[in-house]
Amino acid sequence: MFDLDLWREIFQSISKNKLRSLLSGFTVSFAILLFTLLFGIANGLENTFNSFFKDDAQNSIFIRPGKTTKPYKGFKAGRDIQFKNEDYDYLKEHFGDKVQYITSRVYKNLSASYKNEKSSYTIRAVHPDHQYLEKTLVYEGRYISVKDLQENSKVIVIGRLVEEDLFTKTIALGKYLNLGGIQYKVVGVYRDDGGDNEERMIYMPITTAQKIYGNNDYVDQINLTYNPEMDFDQALSFSNLLTKKLKERFNVSPKDQRAVRVRNMAEASKGINQMTTVLGILVLVIGMGTLIAGIVGIANIMIFVVKERTKELGIRKALGATPKSIVTMIMLESVIVTALAGYLGLLMGMGILELIGDGLKEYFITNPSVDTGLIIGATIALIIAGAIAGYVPAKRAASIKPIVALRDE
C-alpha cells in the first residue's frame, strides 16, 4: 500500500543532504553518459563501414581491365587489356552455375537537356541484371529490358535527382531527354541508397551505347554476383578462378596484378565484419567496466551514507521504527537517486550524440546513435545495484540496538 509519509521522509532526506545525493547521482549519471557515448560512437563507426556496401550486393565481384606490367609469351609489358562482349559471353556461359547476375558496363559523360534545363551526367550503359547488382530501386516506370538490348532502343532510366534537376515542372516518365544531341525516352526513374552521386546517374542499354558512341563491342567493366549459397571460402576460390581464367584468356602473366583486377566484396565484407565484431567486444568490455565502476562508486557512497546516519537510525528505532521500515526507506532513497541520475545521464548522452553527430563524419563516424533499450537496461542494472548497495549496509545498521547506535561517533 502507498505510504505517503514514507515517501515524504525519503524526499526530505534527499533535499536535506544535497551533497550526498549529488555525489551519488553524479556517479550514476557519469557512468550512463560514458556508456551512451561509447556505444553511440561504436554504432556510428559500424554505420560508416556498412555504408560502403549499402548500394551494392554483398556477393558482388567487380572485374576491371588494366595494363600489363610484365612481359609474357612474347607480349611486351604496358599492353592495354580491353574487354569485349565476347568476354561477357564467356563468363556467362562457362560459369553460369556459379553466377547469379552478370552485366557489362560502358561509361560515358554526356550533356543532358530538357527544354531550358541543362546539366552534365555520367551515363552507365548496362545489361538488365545491373539493377540487382546496384540495388537500383525503380519507383516509376521500368528498368532496361532484354528487348531494349535486342532492338538497340533509345531509352534511358534516370536517377531521382536527375529528374529534380531537369524536369522541374513536370514528371520525367514518358518524356524525351536530349543526351549529346540525341533524343532518348525516359522509361523509368529510380532511387539508390548509395547517395546523391548514385542518383545522378543515367542508365541506357549497353548495345545502344556501343552502336552510337563508337560503333564497337568494347566494354569498360564486367560485374557479377556469385551464387549466394557459396560460403566465404567458396566465393574467394571462385574469384581466384575467374582471375586465373581471364589472365589465361588475355595472355597475362600469373604474377601480373594489374592487368586484370578482380575485386570480391566477400573479402571486404569479411574484413568489415571482423572489425566491427572486435570493436563491439572492445566497447562492451569498456562499457561494462564503466558500469562496474559506477556500481562500486554507488556501493562506497551508500556504505558511507549509512555509517553517517547510524545515530539517526538509532533514534528512529528508539521511537518505534521497525528494521524493515528503515531498510525500505534507505533502499528506496538509493533507487530514486539512481533512477533520476541514470535518466539524466541518458538524456545528456543522447543529446551530446545528437549535437556532435554531423561533426563526426570527418572522423568516419556516421549517425552515432544508440539503442535506447540498451541504455535503459544499463540504467536498470545500476538501479538494482543501487538497491543492493543500499540494502546491505542498511540491513546491518537496522540490526544494531538503539543504545549502541546512539553512542556511535
N, C-alpha and C positions, 0 to 999 in steps of 0.2 A: 504493500500500500504506500502511496506517495506521502512522504513525511516532509511537510513544508519547513518545519523548524530545523530539521537536519540539513536541508539544502541552504537555508538561511545561514546556518553556522558555517557551512563549507565556504560560501562566498564571502562571509565576513572574515574568515581566516585567511582566504586568498588576498582580500583587499588590505588587511592589516599587515600582511607580510609580503609586501610588493617585491622587495629584493629577492627573497627566496623564490617566489613564484616566477619572477623574471629569469632567474638563473635556471630553474627547471625548464621553463618554456624555451629559453634560448638553446639549450642543449638539444631539445627535440626539433625545434624549427631548423636549426643549422644542419642536423642530420638529414631531415627530409629535403631541405633545399639542395644539399650536395647530391643526394640520391637522385632527385629530379633532374638536376643539371647533367649528371653523369650519363644517365640513361637517355636523356634528350639528345645530347651530343653524339652518343653512340648510334642512336637511331638516325640522326642526320647523316653520319658517315655511311651507314648502310643504305640510306636513300640515294646518296650520291653514287655509290657502287652500282646499285640496281638500275639507276637511270642510264648507265652506259649501255644497257641491254633492253631498254624499255620499248624501243620501236623495232627491234629485230627479233626474229625467232631464235631461241637459245640453242637450237640444234642446227644453226646455220654454219655453212662453210663458204668462205669468200675466196675466189681464185682470180688472181690478177697476173697479167703478163708483165715481164720486166725486161732486163737487158743482161745478156750473159757476161760473166766476169772471168770465165776460164775457157781456154781453147779445148775443143773436144771433137774427136772424129773428123779432123780436117777443117772444122769450122773455127774461125777466129773468135777471140773474146770481143765483147762490145756489140754483139749481134742482137737486134731487137726481136723480141718474140711477139708475134701477132696472132691473137685468137680469131677464129672464123666460125661461121655457122656449123661447119663440119665438126669442129671440136665440141660444140654444144651437143650435136647429134651423137658424137662418140660417147660422151659421158652419159647421156640419157639412155643409150642402147646397151652399153657394156656394164653399167652399174644400176640398172633400173630397179633391182630388188632392194638395193641399199639406199636409193634416193626417194625422198618423199615429194619434194617440189624442186623445180630447177628453172632457171631463167638466165638469159644473157642480158647485158646492159650496154647501151651506147649512149654516151654523154654528148650533149650539145648545149651551147649557151646562145639563146636567141632573144631578140626583142619582140615583145608581145604588145598588142594594142587592141583596144575595143573603143570605138568612137573617139572621144577626146582623151581617154586614159591610156597611158603607155608606161611600160617598165621592162626590165630585162630579167629573165629567169633561166634556171638550169632545167634542161629537158632530159628526161630519162626515157629512152626507148627500150621497151621490155617485152617479155612474154607474159601471158596471163597469170602464170604461177607467181609472179613477183608480188602480187597482192598479199600472199600468205607469208612470204619471207619478210616483208617490210611491215607487216601488221597494218596495212592501209585499210582504214575504215570508211568505205563509201557510204555516205548518208543521203546522197541524191543521185539518181541515175544508176549507172553500172560501171564496171571496170573494163579494161581491154579484153577482148574475146578472141578465140581461135579464128573466127570468121574474119575479124578485123585484120589478122595477120595474113590470112589467105588472100584477102582482097586488097591488101595494101591501103586500107581505109585511112582517110584523113580525119581521124577522130582523136580526141585527147581527153584525159581525166585531169582535172586541176585541183590544187590544194585549196583549203578553206580561205587562206589569206590571199591567194591569187584572185579568188572571187571578190573578196573585200577590196582589193586594190583596184581592180579594173571594172567590175560590174557594180558601180556604186549606187545605181538607181534601179537595178533590175536583177533578176536571178540569172545565173550563168547557164544553167542546164538548157540545152537546145539551141543556144546562141553560137555564132561563129566568131572565133578568135583569130586575129591575124598574127601568125608567127613567121617573122622574117619574110613577109610578103606573100605568104600562102595562108589561105583560109582553112581552119580546122574547126570541126563541130565539137562542142563540149558535150560529152555523153555522160559525164559523171563528176561529182565533187566529193572530196574525201577529207577526213581528219587523220591526224597522225600524232601519237603521244610523244614523238621524238622532239617536238618543239617547233618554233617558228620556221626554222630553216627547212624542215621537212614538209611543212605546209605551204611552202612557196616553191614547190616542185610541180612540174607538168609532165605527165606520162603520155606516151604515144606508142603505137605498135612498132616493134623493132624493125619489121620488114619495110614499113613506111619510111622510117628514118634512113635505113640503108639505101633505099632506092632514090630518095630525094636528095639526101646530103652525102653524096659520094658515089652512088651507083656501084656499091661493092657489098661484100658479105662479111665485113670486118665487125668484130665486137670488142668492146673495151674491157669487159669483165664477165665472168660466169659465176653465178651464185646458186647455191643449192642448200636444201636441208636434208640431213640424213634420216633414216628410219628412226622414229622416236623410241622404238623398242630397244635400240642399242644402248648399252651402258657406256660409261666413260672410256674404258679401255678399248671397246669395240669401235667407238667413234674416233678415237685417236688413231687406231690401226687403219681405219678407213681413210682418214685424211692423209696418212703417210702413204697409203697405197695410191691414192689419187696423185700425190706429188711425184711418186716414182713413175707411174704410167705416163704422166704428162711430160716429164723430163725425157723419157724414152721417145715419146712421140715427136718431140721437138729437137732431139739430139743434143740434149743438155747434160753436162757433167753431173753425176750424182752428188758431187760436193759443191756444186754451184747453188748458193742460197738465194740469189736474186733474180734469176731468170724466170722462174715460175714460183710465185708466192701464194701459199695456201694457208689461210688463217681459219682455225677451227674455234668456234665460240665455246666449245666444251672446255677447252683449256683455260680460257679466260674466266669462264663461269666457275670452274672448279677452284681457281685461284681466289676469286672473289668470295666464294662460299667459305673457303678455309680461313680467309682473312676476317670475315665477319663473325665466324664462329669463335676464333681466338679473341677478337675484340669483345664479343659478348661475354665470354668467360672472364676476361680481364675486368670488364666493367662490373660484372656480377660480384666478383671477389672484392673489388674495391667498394662497391655499394654495400655488400654485406658487412665489410669491415667498418664502414661508416655507421651502419645501423647498430652494430655491436658496441661501437664507441659511444653512441647515443644511449644505449641501454645501460652501459656501465656508468655513464655520467648521471643518468636518472637514479640508478641504484645508490650511488655515492651521495647524491644530494638528499634522497629520501632517508637514508640512514642518519645523515646529519640533522635533517629536519626533525625526525622522531626523537633523536637524542636531545635536541634543543627543547622539545616540547614535553619532556618527561615529567617535569613538575606540573605543567598544565594538565597532563593526562592523569596525574595523581589526584589533582583537585577534582577533576571530573568524576573519577572513581569514588572519591570520598563523598561526593554529592549524589551518588547513586547511579552513575553511568555504568552500563554493562560493558564487559570486554568486547562483545560483538558490536555494540554501537560505536565504540572507539575505533575498532578496526575498520568498520564500514566507512566512517567519516574520513579517515586518512586515505583509504583506498580510493574513494570517490573523488577526493580532492586531487589525488595524483592523476586519476583518469581524466578529470576535467581539464587540468593544466596541460596534460599530454595531448589530448584531443584538439584543444584550441590551438596549441602551438604547432601541432602537426599540420592542421588545416592552413594555418598562416604560412608555414614553410612550403606547403604545396602551392598555394597561390603565388608566393614570391618566386618559386622556381619556374612555374609555368609562365608567369609574367615576364621574367628575365628572358626565357627562351623565345617568347613572342617578340620581345623588344629587340633582341640582338640577332634574330633568325636570319634576316636578309643580309646582314653584315658578315655572316659566317660563310657565305657562298664562296668567297675568295679563298677560304681555307678548306674547300671541298666538303662543307657541311651543309646539306640541303634540308630545309624544313625540319629543324631539330625539335621534334615533339616527343611526347611520352604518353604511354597508355595510362590514363587516369586510374584504371583499376589496379595497376601495378603499384602506383604510389599510395593509393588508399590502402592496399594490402600491407605495404610497409608501415603506414601510419597505424593501422590496427595492430601490427606486431609491436610497435613501440607502446601503444596504449596498454596492451596485455603485459608487456614488460614493465610499464609504469605501475600497473595494478599489483604485479608480483613484487616489484621493488618496494611498494608501499606496504604490502601485506606482511612481509617477513619481519621488518623491524616493528611494525605496529602490533603484530601478534605478540612479539616479545615484550614490548612496552606495556601492553594491556594485561599481561600476566603478572606484572610487578605489583606488589602490595602498595596501597596508597601511602602508607607511612614511609616506605622506602623511597617511593617516587618523590615525595615532598622533601626529603632530605637531599635529593640529588642536586649537585652543584654543576 
